[in-house]
């Protein structure tokens, strides 16, 4: 008997991993999912978001879209119930139950006579319809933001952040197509523009509404004759479209508060928004900035105030005339005469009862959306629409937690603490501890080398300073919106919606005022002046390493956004990005000035002179390198939430706003509608492997054995690997290099 020759050799196979050089990794630095209240929760005990839109259903129940929870709720018998939305910020569910569908920041809602519910699904750029049986579908919009499709099928048309809806007796649906600067009508499935041109303006009365510039629309209402009323919010007027022509019903165009008990067309408003009719046919108008409900007798033309008049939260249980609101928007009345008010910045739905007393009460919302001060792990913290971010001298991240009315700090140890704000939305606390002070809608933060923290307290129209001792004080603004004070002390000047701030090396403070469309500067002696005026919605500020000021602008209803560099010594201007014709992928790796921008908001610069800006409309962050070329640094170009742990270019964000860069090159992004702070790592992470080598034993009698499969995996997809065989020529590996996950044969 003979035996084959058998021999055994111990060989080694080495496995190494190499990060992809071009890949930057996305992760969540702070924030966690915001879960909607459960069905059956007592409505007045539920924490609500900042509600812009509401309506009443055929049974008289109030229905509202909550953009914080991506859900449409109904208040029935004192409890909260979901009508549409599963709480996930994306697009899904058409053809199925509305409660299982995904919405993305629903705002305006309306009912038609048949009981169908229409939803302005704002960041899905669609109008959704829910039947009385609860089935959801899309009736307008492709989901891709833009403007197209007039005179064709509404489902093939592009919308751009629709905000409000209304329906007439015939079931036609009207849409304020906000970022397109138009009002559009859907009739018989066909969409047309009935007002607006895509640019903001103030068209005279008797002009054709279609094709004529209008302002920002914050309310829609139809009368029994089919005439459309709309709130021209930015022009401080309420207008009517009848037979295709514009007429002013209320408002002189001046901002302020005047005119009660006189002609409505001579009255001053501060941002008219919600509209409804009362049971006598009078027109009711929510005067947002004046925190009051006003009534216009359409027969006599006389205007009066029927509720509110002061900013804050007060008056429940008493007459509506003594109540307080805070930046309230939409209003609606049921058949019983109860008036509901979306009291946005009080995080409540208020009700004015029609029981003869006109008493004010709360129908839904506990007024505290999750504000808290306890030290928590950053990734478990509950943020609500974070806007501004900044890195301090110690490498901590400061966050303007707008929805919670707080400024928070994320330390290098991963813990989140509150720096300023009690959670109450008001204006108080100067001279005391910052954590005991009240803020209202803080939208931006900045810091200087001395450790002082600056806050754009936007809805209070002031800039606050937190000194190193923790004491807070106001350093610019009086708390009243307006434009005054240039050349004098900043504390005596009026600001209007300060939305972004930056501090230079000389401790000069720069303020972007959304309401005044200008940049103002407060010098170290406390005096204020205008640096740049006649801007189009300035939304972001930063100082670059050379001491220049970067300014981003997001004009409404157009693609004329831009980022500009201001040389503060010579007072000269240079375009950094925008003003071109190239869109999307066409603009990649091309000069940024050849690109056409939609809505750049937050802006930042790193030590290498790269400029970053967040594109609110397309949910991406772009970089302009030191050579002036543009490329995408984060975001897949569609809203949603995904991608943590992987390639930042494949990740999804939703309405990114503020951006900041630390010394290591990590980019922080306020992913506002996902209620998170995302981070794009500046350097590749260090990886370890549980197995770095494999030992193989081979036996042979002269035959070639079958191949064996080795499966390779890693928690980070796209990570490169390389395998070698220690020079054993008889051992083959195919493929010997690639990216995880993968399989190889040996």
Secondary structure, DSSP 8 states (H G I E B T S, - for coil): -------EEEEEEEEEEE--TT--BEEEEE--------TT-BGGGS------EEEE-TTS-EEEEETTTTEEEEEETTEEEEEE--S-SS-B-TTSBGGGSB-SSEEEEEE-TT--EEEEEGGGTEEEEE-TT-BEEEEE--SS-S-B-TTEEGGGSB-SSEEEEEE-TT--EEEEEGGGTEEEEEETTEEEEEEB-SSB----TTSBSBTS-B--EEEEEE-TT--EEEEEGGGTEEEEEETTEEEEEE--S-BS-B-TTEEGGG-BBS-EEEEEE-TTS-EEEEEGGGTEEEEE-TTT-EEEEEEE-EESSB-TTSBGGG-EESS---EEE-TT--EEEEEGGGTEEEEE--SSS-BEEEEE--S-SS---S-EEGGG----SEEEEEE-TTS-EEEEEGGGTEEEEE-TTSEEEEEE--S-BS-B-TTSBGGGSBBS-EEEEEE-TT--EEEEEGGGTEEEEE-TTSBEEEEE--SS-S-B-TTSBGGGSB-S-EEEEEE-TT--EEEEETTTTEEEEE-TTSBEEEEE-S-S-EEEEEE-TTS-EEEEE--TTSS-BEEEEEETTTTEEEEEEESSSB-GGGGTTEEGGGB-BS-EEEEEE-TT--EEEEETTTTEEEEE-TTSEEEEEE--SS-S-B-TTSBGGG-B-SSEEEEEE-TT--EEEEEGGGTEEEEE-SS------S-SEEEEEEE-SS------EEEE--SSTT-EEEEE-TT-TT---BSSEEESSEEEE-
